[in-house]
Amino acid sequence: MAANPAEHSLTDPAVTDELHVLVLAGGLSYERDVSLRSGRRVLDALRAVGMDAELRDADVALLPALTADPPDAVVIALHGATGEDGSLRGVLDLCDVPYVGCDARASRLAWDKPSAKAVLREAGIPTPDWVALPHDRFSELGAVAVLDRIVDRLGLPLMVKPAQGGSGLGAAVVRDAASLPAAMVGCFGYDATALVERYVSGMDVAVSVVDLGAGPQALPAVEIVPRNGVYDYAARYTAGRTTWHAPARLDPEVASTVAEVAVAAHTALGLRDLSRVDLIVDTDGQAHVLEVNVSPGMTETSLLPLAVQAAGLDFGRVLGSLVTRAAARRA
């Protein structure tokens, strides 16, 4: 794995404040409300460091606006498919509009969890064993037989979640075989393919990775302690449902390993500028990558802003630096 630069080497970056920035938020995914909250916070942070920023939805008025008044750079605060499956990034590329974050190809790869996990596994990065099961195969092959084989192969407990999706929507921990069918049905309500993976018990942590000009570096890990034991949609976005510790309560050696694994995952998937790597640290201190998010939440309870604060950095200056770097790519 690639070595991780020391976290404490991060300093408040330079910001070019004369840029015109477009923050995209909203969309039509299940995560629209969260996206709007992220977008407003990004807007406020950029304006606080002097940038000319405006908020816009990704709707039929977007392309005419990009043509009439092209921004210097775009910040994608869209969650779900609109912001993370690569399609919008491809359209921005067609319009020759630079944006913060990875390109369309890397975004598509990270968005599809089974494909991303295969790349991580090939790179030697630990990720729980899994099987991806489309709804059609689930029906054609016989639900009972398929589920029995999954339990035999992966054991219990299991984590069931949509192969493509975020914010914990459609995800469930399955601790006994009798609960697996209902979890699969709930998952298929959000995606045509379910990802079933071996559940790893341990500490939930999220590591945000940013590149402020010196290569990708890990911000301090954020420890996640959901009140009901599962970091689902309600736990993520409802005040009082989750406790966070930033930095995470990890031994220094384990914290260093977790940071290294996160940067390695970011690099293996070909990401750029920023990402959030979700991991489980087991009782032996081993880090297991669950998924990688290319459009992290930016709300008041989101993990990347917490990590920025834990690193002693200013949120607006970090975003401003990323915008400045994105704008320079057009030149």
Beta strands, then each sheet from edge to edge (+ up, - down):
strand 1: 20-24
strand 2: 52-56
strand 3: 73-76
strand 4: 130-134
strand 5: 158-162
strand 6: 172-174
strand 7: 193-198
strand 8: 203-210
strand 9: 217-218
strand 10: 222-226
strand 11: 242-245
strand 12: 274-281
strand 13: 287-293
sheet 1: 2+ 1+ 3+
sheet 2: 4+ 7- 5+ 6-
sheet 3: 9+ 8- 10+ 11-
sheet 4: 9+ 8- 12+ 13-
end
